[in-house]
Amino acid sequence: MTKVFLERLKKYDPELHCVITLTEDRALKQAKLLDEEISQGKYRGMLHGIPFGVKDLLATKDYKTTWGAMPFKDQMIDEDATVIKKLEDAGAVLCAKLTMGALAMGDVWFGEMTRNPWDTTKGSSGSSAGSASSVSAGLLPFAIGTETWGSIVSPSTVCGTTGLRPTYGRVSRTGAMALSWSMDKIGTICRTSEDLAIVFNIINGQDGVDQTLYDVPFNYEPKIDFSKLKIGYIKNDFDKKYDFHSQDSVTLAKLKELGAELIPIELSALPVNDIAIILSAEAGAAFDELTRSNRDDLLVRQVKDAWPNIFRASRFIPAVEYINANRIRFMLIQQMEKLMNEVDLYVAPSWEGDNLLSTNLTGHPCIVLPNGFSEDGTPTSITFIGRLFDEGRLIAFAKKYQDATDFNKQHPKNFIK
């Protein structure tokens, strides 16, 4: 199986530009060991022998960890990230370090723009660009991505994959590049919601190093009765005219058909876009040395809204404004907690409105999954948001929807061979 996926990665990467480094030697060594264990009757679990890839902001011994950025393209970090250790201990086989938008923005890295398997003239969005592209094209069974503000939701939408952004503090960031210490989250990108459960069951939990982690169990029970749940939906957003409106309307109808009574809800009216300076300030601090050394000039993208200028501008954010933004964020968290006491979960358009930023600021988990196709044949998506630490019920909800539809079973035709 490892050889099959390594060959697919080699065959299609020249078209998709989704791989930074193949970890072939490591993968074959691990696969051989796992074959021997099976022959001896030792079985590590559901991920035994399953190949995977990781966004190249997770450190790996003996292989470069480039962060997708020219200034770090030869960077060696002599450790394995906790997430990789946990997956390999469970029997998974690391086959590739996957592309990411440079320093976790977009789909442009120091090599090329990562491509969307559904339309290779277009990018795969970002910043977990290679993770979504490779899984969508069937080059890997699953991949690890990260999200600070849309970096799992957006590429999963574009590439038609199923992505989980867990609760903040659920998955260790030890060995991962920091962009925003208070917003970064590590998640997984798969073909189906139940695959999310299999992987998340391994990567969640404490590691004794990352002090932001919570010790909360993960419980997954696939049987779920929609009629017994309080399911919200952001009515004001769904009522707007936006790109995925028709597909989302069909999704809402399908949920009702499955027994859901949809309760209209409204998100906080607080100015969430204004407090996005929290991310800008923390990112500027994370890459302070890069800015002061002028090595930010090496980054490929140098337009107004790219990292080099965001980092520079962040130095002009007053400490008072950063603190006040976090005070507003605290209010946002309290209001979200009040809302989530009224519903068990809710449904939102993936890109419309303030939900994506709001829930990244509050740390709530979400699942994004395909729900149709645009006129140009590229996938569309819907997003389900759950209570803090309630990934199990969220995944079960997504599974019931996917079992009743077939969007996650569709594959880009040029990569089926």
TISERO-331537 format. One record per residue (C-alpha): x, y, z; chain. Coordinates in nm, 2 decimals. Layout:
<rs>
<r xx="X" yy="Y" zz="Z" mol="A"/>
...
</rs>
This chain:
<rs>
<r xx="0.00" yy="0.00" zz="0.00" mol="A"/>
<r xx="0.28" yy="0.24" zz="0.08" mol="A"/>
<r xx="0.45" yy="0.18" zz="-0.25" mol="A"/>
<r xx="0.12" yy="0.24" zz="-0.43" mol="A"/>
<r xx="0.07" yy="0.58" zz="-0.27" mol="A"/>
<r xx="0.43" yy="0.68" zz="-0.31" mol="A"/>
<r xx="0.40" yy="0.60" zz="-0.69" mol="A"/>
<r xx="0.08" yy="0.81" zz="-0.71" mol="A"/>
<r xx="0.25" yy="1.10" zz="-0.53" mol="A"/>
<r xx="0.54" yy="1.08" zz="-0.78" mol="A"/>
<r xx="0.31" yy="1.04" zz="-1.08" mol="A"/>
<r xx="0.08" yy="1.33" zz="-1.01" mol="A"/>
<r xx="0.28" yy="1.58" zz="-0.81" mol="A"/>
<r xx="0.43" yy="1.73" zz="-1.13" mol="A"/>
<r xx="0.08" yy="1.83" zz="-1.22" mol="A"/>
<r xx="-0.05" yy="1.93" zz="-0.87" mol="A"/>
<r xx="0.26" yy="2.06" zz="-0.70" mol="A"/>
<r xx="0.13" yy="1.93" zz="-0.37" mol="A"/>
<r xx="0.45" yy="1.77" zz="-0.23" mol="A"/>
<r xx="0.76" yy="1.95" zz="-0.09" mol="A"/>
<r xx="0.94" yy="1.64" zz="0.03" mol="A"/>
<r xx="0.88" yy="1.27" zz="-0.03" mol="A"/>
<r xx="0.97" yy="1.08" zz="0.29" mol="A"/>
<r xx="1.02" yy="0.76" zz="0.09" mol="A"/>
<r xx="1.30" yy="0.59" zz="0.28" mol="A"/>
<r xx="1.13" yy="0.65" zz="0.61" mol="A"/>
<r xx="0.80" yy="0.53" zz="0.47" mol="A"/>
<r xx="0.94" yy="0.20" zz="0.33" mol="A"/>
<r xx="1.13" yy="0.13" zz="0.65" mol="A"/>
<r xx="0.81" yy="0.19" zz="0.85" mol="A"/>
<r xx="0.60" yy="-0.02" zz="0.62" mol="A"/>
<r xx="0.84" yy="-0.31" zz="0.63" mol="A"/>
<r xx="0.83" yy="-0.31" zz="1.01" mol="A"/>
<r xx="0.45" yy="-0.30" zz="1.01" mol="A"/>
<r xx="0.44" yy="-0.59" zz="0.77" mol="A"/>
<r xx="0.66" yy="-0.79" zz="1.00" mol="A"/>
<r xx="0.44" yy="-0.70" zz="1.30" mol="A"/>
<r xx="0.12" yy="-0.82" zz="1.12" mol="A"/>
<r xx="0.29" yy="-1.15" zz="1.03" mol="A"/>
<r xx="0.37" yy="-1.19" zz="1.40" mol="A"/>
<r xx="0.01" yy="-1.12" zz="1.50" mol="A"/>
<r xx="0.07" yy="-0.77" zz="1.63" mol="A"/>
<r xx="-0.19" yy="-0.52" zz="1.52" mol="A"/>
<r xx="-0.16" yy="-0.15" zz="1.63" mol="A"/>
<r xx="-0.52" yy="-0.05" zz="1.53" mol="A"/>
<r xx="-0.71" yy="0.10" zz="1.25" mol="A"/>
<r xx="-0.42" yy="0.30" zz="1.12" mol="A"/>
<r xx="-0.18" yy="0.01" zz="1.10" mol="A"/>
<r xx="-0.01" yy="0.05" zz="0.76" mol="A"/>
<r xx="-0.22" yy="0.34" zz="0.64" mol="A"/>
<r xx="-0.01" yy="0.61" zz="0.45" mol="A"/>
<r xx="-0.05" yy="0.98" zz="0.53" mol="A"/>
<r xx="0.11" yy="1.32" zz="0.47" mol="A"/>
<r xx="0.16" yy="1.63" zz="0.68" mol="A"/>
<r xx="0.16" yy="2.00" zz="0.60" mol="A"/>
<r xx="0.52" yy="2.10" zz="0.60" mol="A"/>
<r xx="0.50" yy="2.31" zz="0.91" mol="A"/>
<r xx="0.53" yy="1.99" zz="1.13" mol="A"/>
<r xx="0.89" yy="1.90" zz="1.21" mol="A"/>
<r xx="1.04" yy="1.57" zz="1.10" mol="A"/>
<r xx="1.38" yy="1.43" zz="1.18" mol="A"/>
<r xx="1.61" yy="1.38" zz="0.89" mol="A"/>
<r xx="1.39" yy="1.58" zz="0.65" mol="A"/>
<r xx="1.36" yy="1.95" zz="0.58" mol="A"/>
<r xx="1.08" yy="2.14" zz="0.74" mol="A"/>
<r xx="1.04" yy="2.44" zz="0.51" mol="A"/>
<r xx="0.72" yy="2.61" zz="0.62" mol="A"/>
<r xx="0.66" yy="2.66" zz="0.25" mol="A"/>
<r xx="0.88" yy="2.97" zz="0.25" mol="A"/>
<r xx="1.20" yy="3.05" zz="0.07" mol="A"/>
<r xx="1.38" yy="3.18" zz="0.38" mol="A"/>
<r xx="1.33" yy="2.84" zz="0.54" mol="A"/>
<r xx="1.36" yy="2.61" zz="0.24" mol="A"/>
<r xx="1.67" yy="2.43" zz="0.38" mol="A"/>
<r xx="1.56" yy="2.44" zz="0.75" mol="A"/>
<r xx="1.63" yy="2.12" zz="0.95" mol="A"/>
<r xx="1.46" yy="2.07" zz="1.28" mol="A"/>
<r xx="1.59" yy="1.76" zz="1.47" mol="A"/>
<r xx="1.27" yy="1.63" zz="1.61" mol="A"/>
<r xx="0.94" yy="1.48" zz="1.51" mol="A"/>
<r xx="0.62" yy="1.68" zz="1.59" mol="A"/>
<r xx="0.40" yy="1.52" zz="1.85" mol="A"/>
<r xx="0.12" yy="1.46" zz="1.59" mol="A"/>
<r xx="0.36" yy="1.26" zz="1.37" mol="A"/>
<r xx="0.48" yy="1.06" zz="1.67" mol="A"/>
<r xx="0.13" yy="0.97" zz="1.77" mol="A"/>
<r xx="0.03" yy="0.87" zz="1.42" mol="A"/>
<r xx="0.34" yy="0.65" zz="1.37" mol="A"/>
<r xx="0.30" yy="0.49" zz="1.70" mol="A"/>
<r xx="-0.06" yy="0.40" zz="1.59" mol="A"/>
<r xx="0.09" yy="0.24" zz="1.27" mol="A"/>
<r xx="0.04" yy="0.51" zz="1.02" mol="A"/>
<r xx="0.31" yy="0.56" zz="0.75" mol="A"/>
<r xx="0.44" yy="0.91" zz="0.68" mol="A"/>
<r xx="0.49" yy="0.94" zz="0.30" mol="A"/>
<r xx="0.52" yy="1.31" zz="0.23" mol="A"/>
<r xx="0.57" yy="1.66" zz="0.36" mol="A"/>
<r xx="0.30" yy="1.85" zz="0.18" mol="A"/>
<r xx="0.29" yy="2.20" zz="0.04" mol="A"/>
<r xx="0.15" yy="2.50" zz="0.22" mol="A"/>
<r xx="0.11" yy="2.86" zz="0.14" mol="A"/>
<r xx="0.43" yy="3.03" zz="0.25" mol="A"/>
<r xx="0.42" yy="3.07" zz="0.63" mol="A"/>
<r xx="0.06" yy="2.95" zz="0.63" mol="A"/>
<r xx="-0.11" yy="3.18" zz="0.38" mol="A"/>
<r xx="-0.27" yy="3.08" zz="0.05" mol="A"/>
<r xx="-0.15" yy="2.82" zz="-0.20" mol="A"/>
<r xx="0.17" yy="2.98" zz="-0.32" mol="A"/>
<r xx="0.49" yy="2.84" zz="-0.18" mol="A"/>
<r xx="0.85" yy="2.87" zz="-0.29" mol="A"/>
<r xx="0.81" yy="2.60" zz="-0.56" mol="A"/>
<r xx="0.48" yy="2.65" zz="-0.74" mol="A"/>
<r xx="0.11" yy="2.72" zz="-0.68" mol="A"/>
<r xx="-0.05" yy="2.40" zz="-0.55" mol="A"/>
<r xx="-0.33" yy="2.29" zz="-0.79" mol="A"/>
<r xx="-0.69" yy="2.19" zz="-0.75" mol="A"/>
<r xx="-0.74" yy="1.84" zz="-0.88" mol="A"/>
<r xx="-1.09" yy="1.93" zz="-1.00" mol="A"/>
<r xx="-0.95" yy="2.21" zz="-1.22" mol="A"/>
<r xx="-0.57" yy="2.22" zz="-1.24" mol="A"/>
<r xx="-0.57" yy="2.57" zz="-1.39" mol="A"/>
<r xx="-0.67" yy="2.69" zz="-1.05" mol="A"/>
<r xx="-0.51" yy="2.68" zz="-0.71" mol="A"/>
<r xx="-0.62" yy="2.45" zz="-0.42" mol="A"/>
<r xx="-0.66" yy="2.75" zz="-0.18" mol="A"/>
<r xx="-0.47" yy="2.75" zz="0.15" mol="A"/>
<r xx="-0.29" yy="2.73" zz="0.36" mol="A"/>
<r xx="-0.33" yy="2.35" zz="0.39" mol="A"/>
<r xx="-0.30" yy="2.34" zz="0.02" mol="A"/>
<r xx="-0.11" yy="2.02" zz="-0.04" mol="A"/>
<r xx="-0.30" yy="1.83" zz="0.23" mol="A"/>
<r xx="-0.64" yy="1.89" zz="0.06" mol="A"/>
<r xx="-0.51" yy="1.86" zz="-0.29" mol="A"/>
<r xx="-0.33" yy="1.52" zz="-0.23" mol="A"/>
<r xx="-0.63" yy="1.37" zz="-0.05" mol="A"/>
<r xx="-0.88" yy="1.49" zz="-0.31" mol="A"/>
<r xx="-0.67" yy="1.34" zz="-0.59" mol="A"/>
<r xx="-0.63" yy="1.00" zz="-0.41" mol="A"/>
<r xx="-0.26" yy="1.04" zz="-0.36" mol="A"/>
<r xx="-0.30" yy="0.98" zz="0.02" mol="A"/>
<r xx="-0.58" yy="0.84" zz="0.24" mol="A"/>
<r xx="-0.55" yy="1.13" zz="0.48" mol="A"/>
<r xx="-0.34" yy="1.43" zz="0.56" mol="A"/>
<r xx="-0.28" yy="1.66" zz="0.85" mol="A"/>
<r xx="-0.35" yy="2.03" zz="0.81" mol="A"/>
<r xx="-0.37" yy="2.33" zz="1.03" mol="A"/>
<r xx="-0.61" yy="2.63" zz="1.07" mol="A"/>
<r xx="-0.58" yy="2.97" zz="1.21" mol="A"/>
<r xx="-0.84" yy="3.15" zz="1.00" mol="A"/>
<r xx="-0.98" yy="2.91" zz="0.73" mol="A"/>
<r xx="-0.67" yy="2.70" zz="0.64" mol="A"/>
<r xx="-0.86" yy="2.37" zz="0.67" mol="A"/>
<r xx="-1.21" yy="2.50" zz="0.57" mol="A"/>
<r xx="-1.10" yy="2.68" zz="0.26" mol="A"/>
<r xx="-0.88" yy="2.41" zz="0.08" mol="A"/>
<r xx="-1.13" yy="2.14" zz="0.18" mol="A"/>
<r xx="-1.40" yy="2.34" zz="0.02" mol="A"/>
<r xx="-1.21" yy="2.40" zz="-0.30" mol="A"/>
<r xx="-1.09" yy="2.04" zz="-0.33" mol="A"/>
<r xx="-1.40" yy="1.86" zz="-0.21" mol="A"/>
<r xx="-1.25" yy="1.69" zz="0.09" mol="A"/>
<r xx="-1.39" yy="1.65" zz="0.45" mol="A"/>
<r xx="-1.20" yy="1.85" zz="0.71" mol="A"/>
<r xx="-1.20" yy="1.87" zz="1.08" mol="A"/>
<r xx="-1.08" yy="2.18" zz="1.27" mol="A"/>
<r xx="-1.08" yy="2.06" zz="1.63" mol="A"/>
<r xx="-1.15" yy="2.27" zz="1.94" mol="A"/>
<r xx="-0.85" yy="2.49" zz="2.03" mol="A"/>
<r xx="-0.63" yy="2.30" zz="2.28" mol="A"/>
<r xx="-0.73" yy="1.96" zz="2.16" mol="A"/>
<r xx="-0.43" yy="1.86" zz="1.95" mol="A"/>
<r xx="-0.06" yy="1.92" zz="2.04" mol="A"/>
<r xx="0.13" yy="2.19" zz="1.85" mol="A"/>
<r xx="0.47" yy="2.06" zz="1.98" mol="A"/>
<r xx="0.70" yy="2.07" zz="1.67" mol="A"/>
<r xx="0.46" yy="2.29" zz="1.47" mol="A"/>
<r xx="0.54" yy="2.63" zz="1.33" mol="A"/>
<r xx="0.36" yy="2.90" zz="1.53" mol="A"/>
<r xx="0.17" yy="3.17" zz="1.35" mol="A"/>
<r xx="-0.08" yy="3.28" zz="1.62" mol="A"/>
<r xx="-0.03" yy="3.12" zz="1.96" mol="A"/>
<r xx="-0.39" yy="3.19" zz="2.06" mol="A"/>
<r xx="-0.56" yy="3.07" zz="1.74" mol="A"/>
<r xx="-0.35" yy="2.79" zz="1.57" mol="A"/>
<r xx="-0.52" yy="2.45" zz="1.56" mol="A"/>
<r xx="-0.40" yy="2.12" zz="1.41" mol="A"/>
<r xx="-0.67" yy="1.91" zz="1.23" mol="A"/>
<r xx="-0.71" yy="1.64" zz="0.97" mol="A"/>
<r xx="-0.83" yy="1.62" zz="0.61" mol="A"/>
<r xx="-0.99" yy="1.30" zz="0.49" mol="A"/>
<r xx="-1.24" yy="1.16" zz="0.24" mol="A"/>
<r xx="-1.52" yy="1.09" zz="0.49" mol="A"/>
<r xx="-1.64" yy="1.21" zz="0.83" mol="A"/>
<r xx="-1.58" yy="0.87" zz="0.99" mol="A"/>
<r xx="-1.22" yy="0.88" zz="0.87" mol="A"/>
<r xx="-1.19" yy="1.20" zz="1.07" mol="A"/>
<r xx="-1.29" yy="1.01" zz="1.39" mol="A"/>
<r xx="-1.03" yy="0.74" zz="1.33" mol="A"/>
<r xx="-0.75" yy="0.99" zz="1.29" mol="A"/>
<r xx="-0.87" yy="1.24" zz="1.56" mol="A"/>
<r xx="-0.89" yy="0.95" zz="1.81" mol="A"/>
<r xx="-0.51" yy="0.92" zz="1.78" mol="A"/>
<r xx="-0.39" yy="1.28" zz="1.75" mol="A"/>
<r xx="-0.60" yy="1.44" zz="2.03" mol="A"/>
<r xx="-0.48" yy="1.46" zz="2.39" mol="A"/>
<r xx="-0.20" yy="1.59" zz="2.60" mol="A"/>
<r xx="0.17" yy="1.53" zz="2.54" mol="A"/>
<r xx="0.33" yy="1.67" zz="2.85" mol="A"/>
<r xx="0.49" yy="1.95" zz="2.66" mol="A"/>
<r xx="0.23" yy="2.18" zz="2.50" mol="A"/>
<r xx="0.08" yy="2.36" zz="2.80" mol="A"/>
<r xx="-0.23" yy="2.48" zz="2.61" mol="A"/>
<r xx="-0.38" yy="2.13" zz="2.59" mol="A"/>
<r xx="-0.69" yy="2.01" zz="2.78" mol="A"/>
<r xx="-0.74" yy="1.66" zz="2.91" mol="A"/>
<r xx="-1.08" yy="1.59" zz="2.77" mol="A"/>
<r xx="-1.19" yy="1.25" zz="2.64" mol="A"/>
<r xx="-1.30" yy="1.20" zz="2.28" mol="A"/>
<r xx="-1.63" yy="1.00" zz="2.26" mol="A"/>
<r xx="-1.77" yy="0.90" zz="1.92" mol="A"/>
<r xx="-2.10" yy="0.72" zz="1.87" mol="A"/>
<r xx="-2.21" yy="0.71" zz="1.51" mol="A"/>
<r xx="-2.58" yy="0.65" zz="1.58" mol="A"/>
<r xx="-2.75" yy="0.99" zz="1.61" mol="A"/>
<r xx="-3.11" yy="1.10" zz="1.60" mol="A"/>
<r xx="-3.15" yy="1.44" zz="1.44" mol="A"/>
<r xx="-3.50" yy="1.48" zz="1.59" mol="A"/>
<r xx="-3.36" yy="1.48" zz="1.94" mol="A"/>
<r xx="-3.10" yy="1.75" zz="1.87" mol="A"/>
<r xx="-3.13" yy="2.13" zz="1.88" mol="A"/>
<r xx="-2.98" yy="2.22" zz="1.55" mol="A"/>
<r xx="-2.93" yy="2.59" zz="1.47" mol="A"/>
<r xx="-2.87" yy="2.76" zz="1.14" mol="A"/>
<r xx="-2.75" yy="3.11" zz="1.07" mol="A"/>
<r xx="-3.06" yy="3.23" zz="0.89" mol="A"/>
<r xx="-2.94" yy="3.58" zz="0.80" mol="A"/>
<r xx="-2.64" yy="3.43" zz="0.61" mol="A"/>
<r xx="-2.84" yy="3.16" zz="0.44" mol="A"/>
<r xx="-3.09" yy="3.42" zz="0.32" mol="A"/>
<r xx="-2.83" yy="3.61" zz="0.13" mol="A"/>
<r xx="-2.74" yy="3.55" zz="-0.23" mol="A"/>
<r xx="-2.39" yy="3.40" zz="-0.24" mol="A"/>
<r xx="-2.19" yy="3.16" zz="-0.45" mol="A"/>
<r xx="-2.30" yy="2.83" zz="-0.28" mol="A"/>
<r xx="-2.66" yy="2.95" zz="-0.20" mol="A"/>
<r xx="-2.84" yy="2.69" zz="-0.41" mol="A"/>
<r xx="-2.63" yy="2.40" zz="-0.29" mol="A"/>
<r xx="-2.67" yy="2.51" zz="0.07" mol="A"/>
<r xx="-3.04" yy="2.54" zz="0.03" mol="A"/>
<r xx="-3.05" yy="2.17" zz="-0.08" mol="A"/>
<r xx="-2.84" yy="2.08" zz="0.22" mol="A"/>
<r xx="-3.08" yy="2.24" zz="0.46" mol="A"/>
<r xx="-3.37" yy="2.06" zz="0.29" mol="A"/>
<r xx="-3.18" yy="1.73" zz="0.32" mol="A"/>
<r xx="-3.12" yy="1.79" zz="0.69" mol="A"/>
<r xx="-3.49" yy="1.85" zz="0.75" mol="A"/>
<r xx="-3.56" yy="1.53" zz="0.55" mol="A"/>
<r xx="-3.33" yy="1.34" zz="0.79" mol="A"/>
<r xx="-3.53" yy="1.47" zz="1.09" mol="A"/>
<r xx="-3.37" yy="1.80" zz="1.18" mol="A"/>
<r xx="-3.58" yy="2.08" zz="1.31" mol="A"/>
<r xx="-3.36" yy="2.38" zz="1.22" mol="A"/>
<r xx="-3.37" yy="2.67" zz="1.47" mol="A"/>
<r xx="-3.28" yy="3.01" zz="1.33" mol="A"/>
<r xx="-2.99" yy="3.17" zz="1.52" mol="A"/>
<r xx="-2.78" yy="3.48" zz="1.51" mol="A"/>
<r xx="-2.42" yy="3.52" zz="1.58" mol="A"/>
<r xx="-2.27" yy="3.80" zz="1.80" mol="A"/>
<r xx="-2.29" yy="4.15" zz="1.65" mol="A"/>
<r xx="-1.94" yy="4.23" zz="1.79" mol="A"/>
<r xx="-1.69" yy="4.36" zz="1.53" mol="A"/>
<r xx="-1.50" yy="4.04" zz="1.47" mol="A"/>
<r xx="-1.32" yy="4.17" zz="1.16" mol="A"/>
<r xx="-1.18" yy="4.46" zz="1.36" mol="A"/>
<r xx="-1.03" yy="4.23" zz="1.62" mol="A"/>
<r xx="-0.85" yy="4.02" zz="1.35" mol="A"/>
<r xx="-0.56" yy="4.24" zz="1.45" mol="A"/>
<r xx="-0.50" yy="3.97" zz="1.72" mol="A"/>
<r xx="-0.38" yy="3.74" zz="1.44" mol="A"/>
<r xx="-0.18" yy="4.01" zz="1.27" mol="A"/>
<r xx="0.00" yy="4.11" zz="1.60" mol="A"/>
<r xx="0.08" yy="3.76" zz="1.70" mol="A"/>
<r xx="0.20" yy="3.67" zz="1.35" mol="A"/>
<r xx="0.42" yy="3.98" zz="1.35" mol="A"/>
<r xx="0.57" yy="3.87" zz="1.68" mol="A"/>
<r xx="0.62" yy="3.51" zz="1.56" mol="A"/>
<r xx="0.82" yy="3.63" zz="1.26" mol="A"/>
<r xx="0.98" yy="3.93" zz="1.43" mol="A"/>
<r xx="1.34" yy="3.82" zz="1.35" mol="A"/>
<r xx="1.25" yy="3.75" zz="0.99" mol="A"/>
<r xx="1.12" yy="4.10" zz="0.95" mol="A"/>
<r xx="1.41" yy="4.27" zz="1.12" mol="A"/>
<r xx="1.67" yy="4.07" zz="0.93" mol="A"/>
<r xx="1.50" yy="4.18" zz="0.60" mol="A"/>
<r xx="1.49" yy="3.81" zz="0.49" mol="A"/>
<r xx="1.12" yy="3.86" zz="0.44" mol="A"/>
<r xx="1.22" yy="4.00" zz="0.10" mol="A"/>
<r xx="1.29" yy="3.64" zz="0.00" mol="A"/>
<r xx="0.92" yy="3.54" zz="0.03" mol="A"/>
<r xx="0.76" yy="3.48" zz="-0.31" mol="A"/>
<r xx="0.45" yy="3.70" zz="-0.25" mol="A"/>
<r xx="0.53" yy="4.06" zz="-0.19" mol="A"/>
<r xx="0.19" yy="4.23" zz="-0.26" mol="A"/>
<r xx="0.02" yy="4.47" zz="-0.02" mol="A"/>
<r xx="-0.18" yy="4.20" zz="0.17" mol="A"/>
<r xx="0.10" yy="3.94" zz="0.18" mol="A"/>
<r xx="0.29" yy="3.84" zz="0.49" mol="A"/>
<r xx="0.59" yy="4.07" zz="0.45" mol="A"/>
<r xx="0.38" yy="4.38" zz="0.46" mol="A"/>
<r xx="0.14" yy="4.24" zz="0.72" mol="A"/>
<r xx="0.44" yy="4.17" zz="0.95" mol="A"/>
<r xx="0.57" yy="4.52" zz="0.90" mol="A"/>
<r xx="0.23" yy="4.69" zz="0.95" mol="A"/>
<r xx="0.17" yy="4.48" zz="1.27" mol="A"/>
<r xx="0.45" yy="4.67" zz="1.44" mol="A"/>
<r xx="0.22" yy="4.97" zz="1.44" mol="A"/>
<r xx="-0.06" yy="4.80" zz="1.63" mol="A"/>
<r xx="-0.06" yy="4.97" zz="1.97" mol="A"/>
<r xx="-0.04" yy="4.73" zz="2.27" mol="A"/>
<r xx="-0.35" yy="4.90" zz="2.41" mol="A"/>
<r xx="-0.55" yy="4.81" zz="2.09" mol="A"/>
<r xx="-0.42" yy="4.45" zz="2.10" mol="A"/>
<r xx="-0.54" yy="4.42" zz="2.46" mol="A"/>
<r xx="-0.87" yy="4.58" zz="2.39" mol="A"/>
<r xx="-0.92" yy="4.34" zz="2.10" mol="A"/>
<r xx="-0.87" yy="4.05" zz="2.33" mol="A"/>
<r xx="-1.12" yy="4.20" zz="2.58" mol="A"/>
<r xx="-1.37" yy="4.21" zz="2.29" mol="A"/>
<r xx="-1.27" yy="3.85" zz="2.21" mol="A"/>
<r xx="-1.35" yy="3.75" zz="2.56" mol="A"/>
<r xx="-1.70" yy="3.90" zz="2.52" mol="A"/>
<r xx="-1.74" yy="3.71" zz="2.19" mol="A"/>
<r xx="-1.64" yy="3.38" zz="2.37" mol="A"/>
<r xx="-1.90" yy="3.44" zz="2.64" mol="A"/>
<r xx="-2.17" yy="3.52" zz="2.38" mol="A"/>
<r xx="-2.08" yy="3.21" zz="2.18" mol="A"/>
<r xx="-2.10" yy="3.00" zz="2.50" mol="A"/>
<r xx="-2.45" yy="3.13" zz="2.57" mol="A"/>
<r xx="-2.56" yy="3.05" zz="2.21" mol="A"/>
<r xx="-2.42" yy="2.70" zz="2.23" mol="A"/>
<r xx="-2.62" yy="2.64" zz="2.55" mol="A"/>
<r xx="-2.93" yy="2.69" zz="2.33" mol="A"/>
<r xx="-2.83" yy="2.45" zz="2.05" mol="A"/>
<r xx="-2.63" yy="2.13" zz="2.03" mol="A"/>
<r xx="-2.46" yy="2.24" zz="1.70" mol="A"/>
<r xx="-2.54" yy="2.46" zz="1.41" mol="A"/>
<r xx="-2.50" yy="2.49" zz="1.03" mol="A"/>
<r xx="-2.33" yy="2.77" zz="0.85" mol="A"/>
<r xx="-2.22" yy="2.86" zz="0.50" mol="A"/>
<r xx="-1.85" yy="2.79" zz="0.47" mol="A"/>
<r xx="-1.75" yy="3.13" zz="0.35" mol="A"/>
<r xx="-2.04" yy="3.37" zz="0.39" mol="A"/>
<r xx="-2.06" yy="3.60" zz="0.69" mol="A"/>
<r xx="-1.85" yy="3.62" zz="1.00" mol="A"/>
<r xx="-1.88" yy="3.26" zz="1.12" mol="A"/>
<r xx="-1.54" yy="3.14" zz="1.00" mol="A"/>
<r xx="-1.35" yy="3.41" zz="1.18" mol="A"/>
<r xx="-1.57" yy="3.42" zz="1.49" mol="A"/>
<r xx="-1.53" yy="3.04" zz="1.56" mol="A"/>
<r xx="-1.16" yy="3.06" zz="1.50" mol="A"/>
<r xx="-1.14" yy="3.33" zz="1.76" mol="A"/>
<r xx="-1.36" yy="3.14" zz="2.01" mol="A"/>
<r xx="-1.19" yy="2.81" zz="1.95" mol="A"/>
<r xx="-1.50" yy="2.60" zz="1.85" mol="A"/>
<r xx="-1.47" yy="2.29" zz="1.64" mol="A"/>
<r xx="-1.61" yy="2.26" zz="1.29" mol="A"/>
<r xx="-1.64" yy="2.01" zz="1.01" mol="A"/>
<r xx="-1.64" yy="2.12" zz="0.65" mol="A"/>
<r xx="-1.77" yy="1.87" zz="0.39" mol="A"/>
<r xx="-1.87" yy="1.87" zz="0.02" mol="A"/>
<r xx="-2.23" yy="1.94" zz="-0.06" mol="A"/>
<r xx="-2.25" yy="1.98" zz="-0.44" mol="A"/>
<r xx="-2.07" yy="2.14" zz="-0.73" mol="A"/>
<r xx="-2.05" yy="2.48" zz="-0.89" mol="A"/>
<r xx="-2.14" yy="2.55" zz="-1.25" mol="A"/>
<r xx="-1.77" yy="2.51" zz="-1.34" mol="A"/>
<r xx="-1.76" yy="2.16" zz="-1.19" mol="A"/>
<r xx="-1.56" yy="2.24" zz="-0.88" mol="A"/>
<r xx="-1.69" yy="2.14" zz="-0.54" mol="A"/>
<r xx="-1.89" yy="2.34" zz="-0.29" mol="A"/>
<r xx="-1.91" yy="2.29" zz="0.08" mol="A"/>
<r xx="-2.12" yy="2.33" zz="0.40" mol="A"/>
<r xx="-1.99" yy="2.38" zz="0.76" mol="A"/>
<r xx="-2.12" yy="2.22" zz="1.08" mol="A"/>
<r xx="-2.01" yy="2.38" zz="1.41" mol="A"/>
<r xx="-2.02" yy="2.21" zz="1.75" mol="A"/>
<r xx="-1.98" yy="2.28" zz="2.11" mol="A"/>
<r xx="-1.63" yy="2.30" zz="2.26" mol="A"/>
<r xx="-1.48" yy="1.95" zz="2.29" mol="A"/>
<r xx="-1.79" yy="1.79" zz="2.13" mol="A"/>
<r xx="-1.61" yy="1.66" zz="1.82" mol="A"/>
<r xx="-1.77" yy="1.32" zz="1.86" mol="A"/>
<r xx="-2.13" yy="1.44" zz="1.81" mol="A"/>
<r xx="-2.02" yy="1.67" zz="1.54" mol="A"/>
<r xx="-1.86" yy="1.39" zz="1.34" mol="A"/>
<r xx="-2.17" yy="1.17" zz="1.39" mol="A"/>
<r xx="-2.39" yy="1.45" zz="1.26" mol="A"/>
<r xx="-2.16" yy="1.48" zz="0.95" mol="A"/>
<r xx="-2.16" yy="1.11" zz="0.90" mol="A"/>
<r xx="-2.54" yy="1.09" zz="0.89" mol="A"/>
<r xx="-2.55" yy="1.36" zz="0.63" mol="A"/>
<r xx="-2.28" yy="1.20" zz="0.42" mol="A"/>
<r xx="-2.45" yy="0.86" zz="0.44" mol="A"/>
<r xx="-2.76" yy="1.02" zz="0.29" mol="A"/>
<r xx="-2.56" yy="1.19" zz="0.01" mol="A"/>
<r xx="-2.28" yy="1.09" zz="-0.22" mol="A"/>
<r xx="-2.08" yy="1.41" zz="-0.27" mol="A"/>
<r xx="-1.78" yy="1.28" zz="-0.07" mol="A"/>
<r xx="-1.77" yy="0.97" zz="-0.30" mol="A"/>
<r xx="-1.71" yy="1.19" zz="-0.61" mol="A"/>
<r xx="-1.35" yy="1.20" zz="-0.74" mol="A"/>
<r xx="-1.18" yy="1.43" zz="-0.99" mol="A"/>
<r xx="-1.18" yy="1.23" zz="-1.31" mol="A"/>
<r xx="-0.83" yy="1.29" zz="-1.42" mol="A"/>
<r xx="-0.69" yy="1.12" zz="-1.11" mol="A"/>
<r xx="-0.90" yy="0.81" zz="-1.08" mol="A"/>
<r xx="-0.66" yy="0.59" zz="-1.27" mol="A"/>
</rs>
